[in-house]
Amino acid sequence: MMSAAYQPPLYVRAFRPPLRALFRGVFHILSRVKVCGLENVPKEGAYIIAINHISLFEAPFVTAFWPVPFEIAGAADVWDRPGQGLLARLYGGIPIRRGQYDRRMFDCTLSVLRAGRPLLMAPEGGRSHEPGMRRAKPGVAYLLDKAQVPVVPVGVVGSTDDFLERALQGQRPAIEMSIGPPVDLPPVMGRGKARRQARQVNADLVMAKIAALLPPEYRGVYADHVGDSLQTEE
């Protein structure tokens, strides 16, 4: 297991500022950018940034316009793609092997959070390729429980698979990010099956918080959970 004194490699720290600036410039040129809720970003300390995940564009978009650089946990197959793999290596993301328990990934992401650094994740575990959200995997709740950090829900609108195609055609499509207040999830209780179910409930709560930041057509399976999310804030 990695030590709590997690620190990205020197070359990663060197490349992140120009990469973030490059992404910001590209998004501003190709699209109409709107960012809401920056006041909700914690000023310091560890937290998980949880996003909806339609396409390849959410992670670079959030990376570009977040006030501070953060670590990213993403699908391992991105590292094998030309172009995308190079960017992932330069930025220093953490690869996740989908569909299997990845102890190294959990150890690495926990070391990030225990070192006081923010971490971006997509609780759905993969791209939906359509606006409607799919049900979350319990991994995000596992990490939140183990690290005892808050989650910052983020809803992204406009990042559909055809975003780049429309942008290159000169349409300048709108892309928006809405950042919600940090949330501390209920403690995970019980053992075995009961504990796994409690983690899934917390993962669903994270998604309900994201859904509350999105228009109805983006909420998918969480369309009926928005009311539950709002009630937890009372």
WOHU-V911048 format. One record per residue. N is the residue number from 1. RES is the residue in one letter. SS is DSSP state (A for helix, B for strand, O for the rest). PSI is psi as a letter, one per 40 degrees, with the letter a starting at -180 (999 if undefined). Layout:
((N/RES/SS/PSI) (N/RES/SS/PSI))
This chain:
((1/M/O/h) (2/M/O/i) (3/S/O/i) (4/A/O/e) (5/A/O/f) (6/Y/O/h) (7/Q/O/h) (8/P/O/i) (9/P/O/i) (10/L/A/d) (11/Y/A/d) (12/V/A/d) (13/R/A/d) (14/A/A/d) (15/F/A/d) (16/R/A/d) (17/P/A/d) (18/P/A/d) (19/L/A/d) (20/R/A/d) (21/A/A/d) (22/L/A/d) (23/F/A/d) (24/R/A/d) (25/G/A/d) (26/V/A/d) (27/F/A/d) (28/H/A/d) (29/I/A/d) (30/L/A/e) (31/S/O/i) (32/R/B/h) (33/V/B/h) (34/K/B/h) (35/V/B/h) (36/C/B/i) (37/G/O/e) (38/L/A/d) (39/E/A/e) (40/N/A/e) (41/V/O/h) (42/P/O/i) (43/K/O/d) (44/E/O/i) (45/G/O/i) (46/A/O/i) (47/Y/B/i) (48/I/B/h) (49/I/B/h) (50/A/B/h) (51/I/B/i) (52/N/O/i) (53/H/O/g) (54/I/O/d) (55/S/O/a) (56/L/O/e) (57/F/A/e) (58/E/A/d) (59/A/A/d) (60/P/A/d) (61/F/A/d) (62/V/A/d) (63/T/A/d) (64/A/A/d) (65/F/A/e) (66/W/O/i) (67/P/O/d) (68/V/O/i) (69/P/O/i) (70/F/O/i) (71/E/B/i) (72/I/B/h) (73/A/B/h) (74/G/B/i) (75/A/B/h) (76/A/A/d) (77/D/A/e) (78/V/A/d) (79/W/A/e) (80/D/A/e) (81/R/O/h) (82/P/O/i) (83/G/O/c) (84/Q/A/d) (85/G/A/d) (86/L/A/d) (87/L/A/d) (88/A/A/d) (89/R/A/d) (90/L/A/d) (91/Y/A/d) (92/G/O/f) (93/G/O/i) (94/I/B/h) (95/P/B/h) (96/I/B/h) (97/R/O/h) (98/R/O/i) (99/G/O/e) (100/Q/O/i) (101/Y/O/h) (102/D/O/g) (103/R/A/d) (104/R/A/d) (105/M/A/d) (106/F/A/d) (107/D/A/d) (108/C/A/d) (109/T/A/d) (110/L/A/d) (111/S/A/d) (112/V/A/d) (113/L/A/d) (114/R/A/e) (115/A/O/e) (116/G/O/f) (117/R/O/i) (118/P/O/i) (119/L/B/h) (120/L/B/h) (121/M/B/i) (122/A/O/h) (123/P/O/d) (124/E/O/e) (125/G/O/e) (126/G/O/i) (127/R/O/i) (128/S/O/d) (129/H/O/e) (130/E/O/i) (131/P/O/d) (132/G/O/h) (133/M/O/i) (134/R/O/i) (135/R/O/i) (136/A/O/i) (137/K/O/i) (138/P/O/e) (139/G/A/d) (140/V/A/d) (141/A/A/d) (142/Y/A/d) (143/L/A/d) (144/L/A/d) (145/D/A/d) (146/K/A/d) (147/A/A/e) (148/Q/O/f) (149/V/O/i) (150/P/B/i) (151/V/B/h) (152/V/B/h) (153/P/B/i) (154/V/B/h) (155/G/B/h) (156/V/B/h) (157/V/B/h) (158/G/O/e) (159/S/O/f) (160/T/O/i) (161/D/O/d) (162/D/O/e) (163/F/A/d) (164/L/A/d) (165/E/A/d) (166/R/A/d) (167/A/A/d) (168/L/A/e) (169/Q/O/e) (170/G/O/e) (171/Q/O/e) (172/R/O/g) (173/P/O/i) (174/A/B/h) (175/I/B/h) (176/E/B/i) (177/M/B/h) (178/S/B/h) (179/I/B/h) (180/G/B/i) (181/P/B/i) (182/P/B/i) (183/V/B/h) (184/D/O/h) (185/L/O/i) (186/P/O/i) (187/P/O/i) (188/V/O/h) (189/M/O/i) (190/G/O/a) (191/R/O/i) (192/G/A/b) (193/K/A/d) (194/A/A/d) (195/R/A/d) (196/R/A/d) (197/Q/A/d) (198/A/A/d) (199/R/A/d) (200/Q/A/d) (201/V/A/d) (202/N/A/d) (203/A/A/d) (204/D/A/d) (205/L/A/d) (206/V/A/d) (207/M/A/d) (208/A/A/d) (209/K/A/d) (210/I/A/d) (211/A/A/d) (212/A/O/e) (213/L/O/e) (214/L/O/i) (215/P/O/i) (216/P/A/d) (217/E/A/e) (218/Y/A/e) (219/R/O/d) (220/G/A/b) (221/V/A/e) (222/Y/A/e) (223/A/O/d) (224/D/O/e) (225/H/O/e) (226/V/A/d) (227/G/A/d) (228/D/A/d) (229/S/A/d) (230/L/A/d) (231/Q/A/d) (232/T/O/e) (233/E/O/e) (234/E/O/999))
